[in-house]
Amino acid sequence: MLIRSLLAFVFLFYPLILHAQSTWHAYGGDGSGTRYMPFDQINRSNVNELEVAWTFRTGELGQDAEDGKDITFEATPIFFENTLYFPTAFGEIFALHADSGTLRWTYNPEIDRSMYFSEVTSRGVSLWIDTEAGANTTCQARIIEGTIDARLIAIDARTGKPCSGFGTEGVVDLNPGHNRFPKGRSRDYQVTSPPAILGNHIIVGSSIGDNWNVNTGRGTVRAFDARTGDLRWAWDPIDYKADSVGAANAWSIMAFDEERDLVFVPTSSPSPDFYGGKRPGSNAGANSVVALKGSTGEVAWAFQTIHHDLWDYDIAAQPALIEINRNGERIPAVAQATKTGMVFILHRETGEPLYPVEERPVIQSDIPGESSWPTQPFVTKPAPIMPHEGLSPDDAWGPTEATREECRALFEKHISTGIFTPPTEQGTLMYPGNGSGTNWGSTAFDPDRGRLVLNTSRLITLVQLFPADEWNNQRKRASEEGIDYEFGRQAGAPFAFKRRTLLSSAIMPCNPPPWGEIAAIDVSTGDLAWKHPLGEWNGVEGAWNSGGPIVTGGDLVFIAATLDQKIRALDLDTGDTLWEAELPRAGIATPMTYESNGDQFVVIAAGGHGKAGMQIGDFVIAYKLSD
């Protein structure tokens, strides 16, 4: 039906369809999430001639944003009619002239900044074209935004004015029936990633603060009519009837396949993260790639990457819709990168693994009331991008002998037996940690070479459970010792937790470098094409990173993402760095590229990362070849 509708309008909207095929019109480039554009004006032979074309500042930090400590500017712009569209962390949308970076218009959703938000970020906006409206009529082209205060907003792409026929004056409230948290100064039900647009449906997930309660908010995925804002369908990842579990939400970015009427949903861990005694079983639907029928919300297939998650191993990366060449046959596939460094490559129509996945026994929990799952899925190909082995005291790293001794003592004190070691009262060194592997920055795919490019981080997370009645004492002790733990009450469970990234007093990781890498995988063979450290951390190669890569027809990979505040261009064949430039703040975002008036541009948001303790900013920077 969808294909027939498109064909019926092919002549009327033929220029628009051609335009969309070669522009960055959705987060991730297009619905497939491959972050690939065929532009080759910037290529290996001239990339070192790139220079700043324009810089734009949003003014985000001049709007009484308290101290801004939690703000992260993670947006990737989209491109339509020679205009760039992107949101700030507090959801103000900017429309800029693509060739000059000058302002066309802004829209401010006026989010209450006095409220506490679990995350203060917005990664992007979406575009919907009404094929039944006349060209250039009001709201024929709409910018769709989900906000951190849980609203779905539709505004006219050409003017920035709300679409009055959508919801109530352009706004749909996402909160009713889906937020178990009290109203007031705390808001733990949010939208931080751009919705998926499939046909005439806007499909939206949610970000949930999932460690304060056993029965935190439901992770319902919903579809709304793109014209009216009416609810069309809703899908729950897990069974919430028992009122003893929540989350399993889709806080990251979905991918969609219009031809097959499928939306691919990456789900998170069920709540709470580190104690599953109240949610027995595998928790099917959580930590999964789920293919839903876009028109109805029915499940076409689901593949679970973690059973009964006890490690906060959400699926954070957008699924990438790719093709594999096998014996001359092109097979439609989904590549799902994960926090564990494993990449699952699945048949797009069935969810069956295209490389064998083995269920292997894992260490079982000794926490009273916990029933951890006996096995976990391991990919056989591609090989995991990061190590899964436990670390011994001899592996402790530090820039000096004193810091090595610090780390060695922590390794001796806590348990480290490799991936899937369950949380303990003694303290478990989770390696990979919950901030490791490939996160929301996702992957990029070159269709010509069949290469999947991904960046990873590798850090240890120390997780320690303690009886719930010790909550006040544990927090007081951490304050007295000056240790910066993140605490989770897990109300309704017998255990609360504390966790932190394992750093020495030198503010550097205790595990050996590199702490960040970028790699390319040949998806048709499952083999590693290349792998290199990414960025620097205090002069050591391979830094923690957040954000992702893009690939272009100029045989280049562009990526920022690192602590060292640089954007780089890499050779797609070798991974070698061909160009780099200093940014005013770290580019904790994914770049994008477009063409305007005969020039190819590469754009990055450079705003640092408040939660990671970086200096924050409000810069959007575009590069092009020197004249």
KOLDRENSE-237144 format. One record per residue (C-alpha): residue in three letters; x, y, z; residue number from 1. Coordinates in pm, whole numbers. Layout:
N
R   resn       xx       yy       zz   resi
R    ala        X        Y        Z    NUM
...
//
This chain:
627
R   resn       xx       yy       zz   resi
R    met        0        0        0      1
R    leu      278      242       92      2
R    ile      469      175     -233      3
R    arg      153      224     -440      4
R    ser       83      554     -264      5
R    leu      432      677     -335      6
R    leu      410      576     -701      7
R    ala       81      762     -734      8
R    phe      257     1083     -638      9
R    val      585     1017     -815     10
R    phe      532     1275    -1091     11
R    leu      401     1549     -863     12
R    phe      684     1509     -613     13
R    tyr      956     1369     -838     14
R    pro     1206     1652     -765     15
R    leu     1149     1612     -391     16
R    ile     1206     1236     -405     17
R    leu     1532     1278     -595     18
R    his     1638     1544     -349     19
R    ala     1571     1318      -51     20
R    gln     1781     1037     -197     21
R    ser     2097     1246     -186     22
R    thr     2045     1455      126     23
R    trp     2076     1406      498     24
R    his     1702     1421      558     25
R    ala     1680     1198      867     26
R    tyr     1892     1128     1171     27
R    gly     2158      883     1055     28
R    gly     2135     1017      698     29
R    asp     1814      836      610     30
R    gly     1583      579      765     31
R    ser     1842      302      730     32
R    gly     2074      466      982     33
R    thr     2384      401      771     34
R    arg     2528      756      801     35
R    tyr     2649      733      442     36
R    met     2636     1001      173     37
R    pro     2775      950     -180     38
R    phe     2932     1298     -203     39
R    asp     3294     1285     -319     40
R    gln     3394     1649     -368     41
R    ile     3588     1612      -42     42
R    asn     3809     1305      -87     43
R    arg     4138     1150       12     44
R    ser     4337     1370     -224     45
R    asn     4210     1705      -93     46
R    val     4070     1654      256     47
R    asn     4372     1829      408     48
R    glu     4245     2149      240     49
R    leu     3936     2164      461     50
R    glu     3881     2487      651     51
R    val     3606     2640      861     52
R    ala     3326     2767      636     53
R    trp     3110     2910      914     54
R    thr     3047     2888     1288     55
R    phe     2713     2933     1464     56
R    arg     2647     2966     1837     57
R    thr     2305     2883     1981     58
R    gly     2325     3091     2300     59
R    glu     2207     2786     2495     60
R    leu     2432     2861     2792     61
R    gly     2314     3218     2829     62
R    gln     1957     3128     2922     63
R    asp     1969     3077     3300     64
R    ala     2057     2709     3260     65
R    glu     2178     2690     3623     66
R    asp     2543     2580     3610     67
R    gly     2490     2371     3297     68
R    lys     2667     2073     3450     69
R    asp     2435     1814     3294     70
R    ile     2399     1976     2950     71
R    thr     2527     1779     2653     72
R    phe     2501     1912     2297     73
R    glu     2465     1583     2107     74
R    ala     2263     1699     1808     75
R    thr     2317     1597     1447     76
R    pro     2142     1836     1204     77
R    ile     1917     1724      921     78
R    phe     1905     1894      579     79
R    phe     1599     2002      377     80
R    glu     1556     2274      113     81
R    asn     1906     2408      173     82
R    thr     1834     2447      544     83
R    leu     1988     2274      846     84
R    tyr     1763     2188     1141     85
R    phe     1882     2084     1488     86
R    pro     1781     2116     1856     87
R    thr     1978     2232     2158     88
R    ala     1992     2026     2478     89
R    phe     1679     2205     2602     90
R    gly     1500     2152     2273     91
R    glu     1519     2492     2107     92
R    ile     1514     2426     1732     93
R    phe     1734     2627     1497     94
R    ala     1696     2652     1119     95
R    leu     2012     2778      945     96
R    his     2098     2868      586     97
R    ala     2310     2572      479     98
R    asp     2564     2769      279     99
R    ser     2625     3052      526    100
R    gly     2515     2927      868    101
R    thr     2298     3235      918    102
R    leu     1974     3206     1109    103
R    arg     1642     3152      930    104
R    trp     1423     3101     1237    105
R    thr     1410     2948     1585    106
R    tyr     1140     2770     1784    107
R    asn     1163     2745     2163    108
R    pro      946     2484     2340    109
R    glu     1009     2675     2667    110
R    ile     1107     2379     2881    111
R    asp     1100     2451     3255    112
R    arg     1469     2464     3344    113
R    ser     1399     2462     3717    114
R    met     1305     2094     3692    115
R    tyr     1550     1808     3739    116
R    phe     1600     1600     3427    117
R    ser     1781     1267     3423    118
R    glu     1934     1367     3087    119
R    val     1962     1717     2940    120
R    thr     2011     1647     2573    121
R    ser     1831     1623     2240    122
R    arg     2007     1433     1962    123
R    gly     1804     1555     1669    124
R    val     1476     1625     1498    125
R    ser     1284     1449     1220    126
R    leu     1121     1554      892    127
R    trp      778     1455      760    128
R    ile      643     1555      417    129
R    asp      265     1558      371    130
R    thr      221     1416       20    131
R    glu     -150     1505       23    132
R    ala      -93     1876       85    133
R    gly      -13     2127     -184    134
R    ala      350     2218     -240    135
R    asn      472     2494       -6    136
R    thr      146     2506      190    137
R    thr      164     2559      565    138
R    cys      297     2249      743    139
R    gln      328     2050      420    140
R    ala      687     1995      544    141
R    arg      706     1943      920    142
R    ile      989     1930     1170    143
R    ile      905     1679     1442    144
R    glu     1064     1699     1786    145
R    gly     1041     1496     2105    146
R    thr     1134     1694     2417    147
R    ile     1292     1614     2751    148
R    asp      967     1716     2923    149
R    ala      784     1449     2720    150
R    arg      607     1643     2447    151
R    leu      581     1563     2077    152
R    ile      589     1882     1870    153
R    ala      522     1950     1500    154
R    ile      628     2282     1344    155
R    asp      632     2416      990    156
R    ala      974     2351      836    157
R    arg      970     2676      641    158
R    thr      852     2917      911    159
R    gly      907     2752     1250    160
R    lys      541     2805     1345    161
R    pro      349     2526     1527    162
R    cys      121     2308     1313    163
R    ser     -216     2393     1465    164
R    gly     -390     2079     1339    165
R    phe     -143     1853     1519    166
R    gly     -246     1768     1877    167
R    thr     -323     2085     2068    168
R    glu     -172     2375     1873    169
R    gly      112     2159     1749    170
R    val      180     1967     2072    171
R    val       98     1614     2195    172
R    asp      152     1541     2566    173
R    leu      333     1206     2601    174
R    asn      295     1182     2979    175
R    pro      -59     1058     3057    176
R    gly      -60      695     3162    177
R    his      310      647     3107    178
R    asn      483      829     3393    179
R    arg      483      670     3736    180
R    phe      693      952     3876    181
R    pro      518     1237     4060    182
R    lys      479     1570     3890    183
R    gly      685     1855     4027    184
R    arg     1053     1937     3999    185
R    ser     1158     1588     3887    186
R    arg     1098     1457     3537    187
R    asp     1231     1110     3464    188
R    tyr     1018     1031     3159    189
R    gln     1173     1208     2860    190
R    val     1238     1192     2488    191
R    thr     1605     1248     2399    192
R    ser     1628     1100     2047    193
R    pro     1446     1194     1725    194
R    pro     1131      995     1642    195
R    ala     1116      759     1346    196
R    ile      895      865     1054    197
R    leu      741      573      867    198
R    gly      473      661      615    199
R    asn      228      886      798    200
R    his      328      761     1141    201
R    ile      556      928     1394    202
R    ile      703      650     1610    203
R    val      849      757     1942    204
R    gly     1019      589     2237    205
R    ser     1132      736     2567    206
R    ser     1419      788     2807    207
R    ile     1341      672     3161    208
R    gly     1528      722     3488    209
R    asp     1525      350     3563    210
R    asn     1727      298     3882    211
R    trp     1516      463     4147    212
R    asn     1225      216     4142    213
R    val     1159     -145     4059    214
R    asn      837      -43     3885    215
R    thr      963      263     3704    216
R    gly      789      402     3395    217
R    arg      669      175     3116    218
R    gly      885      164     2804    219
R    thr      590      181     2566    220
R    val      668      263     2202    221
R    arg      388      462     2039    222
R    ala      290      572     1689    223
R    phe      104      896     1626    224
R    asp      -66     1024     1313    225
R    ala      172     1274     1153    226
R    arg     -114     1502     1046    227
R    thr     -334     1504     1355    228
R    gly     -120     1374     1639    229
R    asp     -377     1104     1718    230
R    leu     -247      781     1873    231
R    arg     -244      500     1615    232
R    trp      -84      214     1807    233
R    ala      121      132     2116    234
R    trp      358     -156     2187    235
R    asp      498     -265     2523    236
R    pro      841     -435     2510    237
R    ile      772     -646     2822    238
R    asp      479     -747     3042    239
R    tyr      419     -471     3297    240
R    lys      111     -629     3456    241
R    ala      292     -749     3766    242
R    asp      386     -390     3853    243
R    ser      729     -515     3955    244
R    val      926     -408     3650    245
R    gly      953     -109     3419    246
R    ala     1172       44     3149    247
R    ala     1297     -182     2863    248
R    asn     1231      144     2683    249
R    ala     1367      260     2348    250
R    trp     1562      573     2440    251
R    ser     1795      562     2142    252
R    ile     1736      596     1769    253
R    met     1515      366     1562    254
R    ala     1569      271     1198    255
R    phe     1295      210      945    256
R    asp     1242       31      614    257
R    glu      953      184      418    258
R    glu      948      -89      151    259
R    arg      895     -360      413    260
R    asp      681     -144      647    261
R    leu      919     -221      936    262
R    val     1056       -7     1215    263
R    phe     1356     -148     1404    264
R    val     1345      -68     1775    265
R    pro     1652     -101     2003    266
R    thr     1531     -163     2359    267
R    ser     1705     -107     2690    268
R    ser     1743     -305     3010    269
R    pro     1439     -358     3234    270
R    ser     1432     -182     3570    271
R    pro     1612     -178     3793    272
R    asp     1946     -225     3621    273
R    phe     2145     -426     3875    274
R    tyr     1891     -641     4060    275
R    gly     1650     -866     3874    276
R    gly     1494    -1069     4155    277
R    lys     1159     -899     4101    278
R    arg     1164     -969     3725    279
R    pro     1243    -1342     3687    280
R    gly     1304    -1498     3347    281
R    ser     1492    -1378     3043    282
R    asn     1286    -1055     3025    283
R    ala     1223    -1117     2655    284
R    gly     1169     -793     2467    285
R    ala     1423     -604     2676    286
R    asn     1780     -561     2542    287
R    ser     1646     -659     2202    288
R    val     1630     -555     1840    289
R    val     1258     -565     1763    290
R    ala     1109     -531     1415    291
R    leu      757     -388     1433    292
R    lys      507     -342     1153    293
R    gly      505       33     1108    294
R    ser      137       44     1015    295
R    thr        8     -162     1308    296
R    gly      277     -202     1577    297
R    glu      264     -580     1549    298
R    val      588     -766     1618    299
R    ala      742     -912     1303    300
R    trp     1041    -1057     1490    301
R    ala     1264     -990     1790    302
R    phe     1620    -1086     1879    303
R    gln     1748    -1054     2236    304
R    thr     2115     -963     2280    305
R    ile     2121     -994     2663    306
R    his     1907    -1221     2878    307
R    his     1791    -1094     3220    308
R    asp     2022     -794     3208    309
R    leu     2211     -718     3530    310
R    trp     2470     -484     3376    311
R    asp     2281     -191     3218    312
R    tyr     2374     -319     2872    313
R    asp     2102     -122     2691    314
R    ile     2103     -140     2314    315
R    ala     2218      217     2266    316
R    ala     2319      220     1899    317
R    gln     2074      274     1615    318
R    pro     2024      -46     1412    319
R    ala     2192      -15     1071    320
R    leu     2000     -150      773    321
R    ile     2265     -293      543    322
R    glu     2313     -555      272    323
R    ile     2548     -852      279    324
R    asn     2693    -1005      -36    325
R    arg     2702    -1382       10    326
R    asn     2774    -1611     -287    327
R    gly     2658    -1341     -526    328
R    glu     2330    -1289     -337    329
R    arg     2254     -957     -170    330
R    ile     2089    -1027      163    331
R    pro     1898     -754      349    332
R    ala     2036     -735      701    333
R    val     2039     -543     1028    334
R    ala     2374     -475     1198    335
R    gln     2334     -410     1569    336
R    ala     2637     -284     1760    337
R    thr     2627     -316     2140    338
R    lys     2791     -198     2461    339
R    thr     2967     -534     2492    340
R    gly     3163     -482     2170    341
R    met     2967     -756     1993    342
R    val     2797     -681     1660    343
R    phe     2492     -894     1579    344
R    ile     2419     -923     1206    345
R    leu     2062    -1043     1149    346
R    his     1841    -1110      849    347
R    arg     1626     -802      810    348
R    glu     1307     -994      732    349
R    thr     1332    -1275      990    350
R    gly     1577    -1170     1262    351
R    glu     1779    -1488     1211    352
R    pro     2155    -1442     1272    353
R    leu     2356    -1442      950    354
R    tyr     2660    -1558     1147    355
R    pro     2622    -1820     1421    356
R    val     2537    -1696     1770    357
R    glu     2625    -1932     2056    358
R    glu     2455    -1951     2395    359
R    arg     2740    -1995     2643    360
R    pro     2725    -2057     3019    361
R    val     2806    -1753     3233    362
R    ile     2880    -1698     3603    363
R    gln     2568    -1707     3820    364
R    ser     2469    -1455     4084    365
R    asp     2502    -1531     4457    366
R    ile     2278    -1240     4562    367
R    pro     1976    -1363     4767    368
R    gly     1657    -1356     4561    369
R    glu     1839    -1317     4230    370
R    ser     1802    -1574     3951    371
R    ser     2047    -1478     3679    372
R    trp     2011    -1635     3336    373
R    pro     2237    -1940     3287    374
R    thr     2364    -1845     2939    375
R    gln     2425    -1539     2726    376
R    pro     2448    -1501     2345    377
R    phe     2796    -1466     2196    378
R    val     2858    -1381     1831    379
R    thr     3108    -1601     1647    380
R    lys     3155    -1341     1373    381
R    pro     3243    -1060     1369    382
R    ala     3480    -1113     1660    383
R    pro     3407     -880     1954    384
R    ile     3575     -543     1903    385
R    met     3684     -525     2268    386
R    pro     3819     -777     2523    387
R    his     3585     -983     2741    388
R    glu     3842    -1133     2977    389
R    gly     3869    -1043     3345    390
R    leu     4149     -821     3467    391
R    ser     4403     -928     3729    392
R    pro     4591     -690     3962    393
R    asp     4888     -723     3725    394
R    asp     4674     -557     3456    395
R    ala     4624     -240     3661    396
R    trp     4734       72     3475    397
R    gly     4836      421     3584    398
R    pro     5060      702     3462    399
R    thr     5279      663     3773    400
R    glu     5375      381     4004    401
R    ala     5160      539     4278    402
R    thr     4847      541     4061    403
R    arg     4920      187     3945    404
R    glu     4927       82     4309    405
R    glu     4594      258     4365    406
R    cys     4438       66     4080    407
R    arg     4606     -260     4176    408
R    ala     4453     -234     4524    409
R    leu     4107     -180     4373    410
R    phe     4153     -481     4146    411
R    glu     4250     -694     4446    412
R    lys     3955     -569     4651    413
R    his     3680     -632     4396    414
R    ile     3573     -918     4169    415
R    ser     3686     -925     3805    416
R    thr     3617    -1248     3619    417
R    gly     3523    -1114     3277    418
R    ile     3209    -1021     3090    419
R    phe     2872    -1107     3249    420
R    thr     3013    -1131     3602    421
R    pro     2701    -1042     3804    422
R    pro     2689     -754     4055    423
R    thr     2800     -846     4407    424
R    glu     2814     -696     4754    425
R    gln     3193     -719     4741    426
R    gly     3190     -505     4427    427
R    thr     3213     -624     4066    428
R    leu     3446     -476     3808    429
R    met     3222     -476     3501    430
R    tyr     3441     -501     3194    431
R    pro     3314     -391     2951    432
R    gly     3140     -132     3168    433
R    asn     2795        5     3100    434
R    gly     2952      306     2926    435
R    ser     3167       91     2699    436
R    gly     3128      -55     2352    437
R    thr     2926      134     2091    438
R    asn     2676      378     2234    439
R    trp     2416      609     2079    440
R    gly     2675      745     1830    441
R    ser     2605      423     1640    442
R    thr     2776      293     1325    443
R    ala     2830      398      962    444
R    phe     2813      171      659    445
R    asp     2984      198      321    446
R    pro     2765        9       69    447
R    asp     3038      -12     -197    448
R    arg     3293     -192       19    449
R    gly     3041     -354      253    450
R    arg     3221     -208      553    451
R    leu     3067     -124      887    452
R    val     3259      145     1077    453
R    leu     3216      177     1453    454
R    asn     3387      348     1743    455
R    thr     3404      192     2088    456
R    ser     3502      286     2442    457
R    arg     3649       44     2695    458
R    leu     3624      141     3059    459
R    ile     3565      -49     3382    460
R    thr     3252       24     3585    461
R    leu     3266      -69     3954    462
R    val     2917     -179     4066    463
R    gln     2847     -270     4427    464
R    leu     2516     -382     4575    465
R    phe     2425     -314     4939    466
R    pro     2114     -379     5151    467
R    ala     1845     -120     5094    468
R    asp     1840      -17     5461    469
R    glu     2203       99     5433    470
R    trp     2110      373     5185    471
R    asn     2180      671     5411    472
R    asn     2498      524     5562    473
R    gln     2645      437     5221    474
R    arg     2585      786     5085    475
R    lys     2728      948     5396    476
R    arg     3039      729     5384    477
R    ala     3101      807     5017    478
R    ser     3073     1179     5090    479
R    glu     3317     1153     5381    480
R    glu     3566      959     5167    481
R    gly     3529     1201     4876    482
R    ile     3435      923     4631    483
R    asp     3205     1030     4351    484
R    tyr     2964      736     4327    485
R    glu     2637      733     4139    486
R    phe     2374      582     4369    487
R    gly     2055      400     4271    488
R    arg     1789      331     4533    489
R    gln     1610       55     4337    490
R    ala     1307      109     4564    491
R    gly     1102     -207     4601    492
R    ala     1412     -429     4576    493
R    pro     1610     -555     4876    494
R    phe     1933     -408     4735    495
R    ala     2039      -62     4629    496
R    phe     2364        2     4441    497
R    lys     2652      240     4390    498
R    arg     2870      259     4081    499
R    arg     3151      460     3930    500
R    thr     3390      448     3638    501
R    leu     3714      309     3780    502
R    leu     3959      597     3758    503
R    ser     4271      664     3964    504
R    ser     4346      991     4143    505
R    ala     4513     1100     3816    506
R    ile     4161     1100     3663    507
R    met     4267      831     3417    508
R    pro     4131      477     3378    509
R    cys     4264      185     3580    510
R    asn     4240      -55     3286    511
R    pro     4513      -54     3020    512
R    pro     4480      166     2710    513
R    pro     4354      212     2449    514
R    trp     4031      334     2609    515
R    gly     3878      409     2272    516
R    glu     3910      264     1924    517
R    ile     3760      292     1579    518
R    ala     3730      -13     1354    519
R    ala     3590     -131     1022    520
R    ile     3429     -472      966    521
R    asp     3374     -645      632    522
R    val     3014     -756      685    523
R    ser     3019    -1008      398    524
R    thr     3300    -1209      561    525
R    gly     3269    -1102      923    526
R    asp     3641    -1017      925    527
R    leu     3805     -712     1076    528
R    ala     3935     -478      804    529
R    trp     4124     -243     1037    530
R    lys     4127     -106     1392    531
R    his     4307      193     1547    532
R    pro     4310      388     1874    533
R    leu     4084      693     1854    534
R    gly     4188     1023     2007    535
R    glu     4413     1091     2305    536
R    trp     4360     1107     2681    537
R    asn     4635     1310     2850    538
R    gly     4880     1212     2580    539
R    val     4786      842     2575    540
R    glu     4643      709     2247    541
R    gly     4284      586     2255    542
R    ala     4034      799     2450    543
R    trp     3684      744     2585    544
R    asn     3450      872     2317    545
R    ser     3083      947     2265    546
R    gly     2932     1027     1925    547
R    gly     2972      837     1601    548
R    pro     3121      821     1250    549
R    ile     2991      900      904    550
R    val     3114      765      569    551
R    thr     3124      949      236    552
R    gly     3168      867     -132    553
R    gly     3507     1037     -109    554
R    asp     3639      722       66    555
R    leu     3647      902      400    556
R    val     3529      847      756    557
R    phe     3456     1163      956    558
R    ile     3439     1146     1334    559
R    ala     3479     1376     1635    560
R    ala     3353     1217     1963    561
R    thr     3679     1230     2161    562
R    leu     3801     1400     2477    563
R    asp     4082     1575     2290    564
R    gln     3840     1815     2114    565
R    lys     3927     1719     1757    566
R    ile     3738     1622     1445    567
R    arg     3917     1380     1213    568
R    ala     3895     1240      862    569
R    leu     4017      882      820    570
R    asp     4100      679      511    571
R    leu     3814      433      467    572
R    asp     4050      166      331    573
R    thr     4310      181      608    574
R    gly     4172      383      899    575
R    asp     4473      615      883    576
R    thr     4413      976      988    577
R    leu     4433     1208      686    578
R    trp     4313     1534      846    579
R    glu     4226     1668     1188    580
R    ala     4114     2002     1326    581
R    glu     4088     2146     1676    582
R    leu     3735     2218     1798    583
R    pro     3641     2486     2056    584
R    arg     3477     2213     2265    585
R    ala     3468     1835     2231    586
R    gly     3236     1722     1951    587
R    ile     3024     1477     2152    588
R    ala     2793     1427     1857    589
R    thr     2788     1262     1516    590
R    pro     2880     1478     1215    591
R    met     2677     1505      894    592
R    thr     2747     1618      538    593
R    tyr     2552     1788      260    594
R    glu     2595     1984      -65    595
R    ser     2493     2347     -110    596
R    asn     2560     2578     -406    597
R    gly     2824     2346     -546    598
R    asp     3014     2293     -221    599
R    gln     3025     1991        6    600
R    phe     3009     2073      377    601
R    val     3083     1866      690    602
R    val     2911     1985     1009    603
R    ile     2967     1898     1377    604
R    ala     2807     2020     1701    605
R    ala     3084     2101     1948    606
R    gly     2939     2132     2297    607
R    gly     3137     1907     2530    608
R    his     2967     1679     2782    609
R    gly     2841     1813     3114    610
R    lys     2792     1479     3287    611
R    ala     3143     1371     3190    612
R    gly     3286     1684     3348    613
R    met     3395     1846     3020    614
R    gln     3379     2216     2945    615
R    ile     3049     2275     2770    616
R    gly     2967     2497     2475    617
R    asp     2714     2581     2206    618
R    phe     2907     2571     1878    619
R    val     2799     2437     1538    620
R    ile     3088     2433     1293    621
R    ala     3085     2371      917    622
R    tyr     3390     2282      708    623
R    lys     3440     2295      332    624
R    leu     3735     2295       93    625
R    ser     3933     2617       72    626
R    asp     3847     2835     -227    627
//
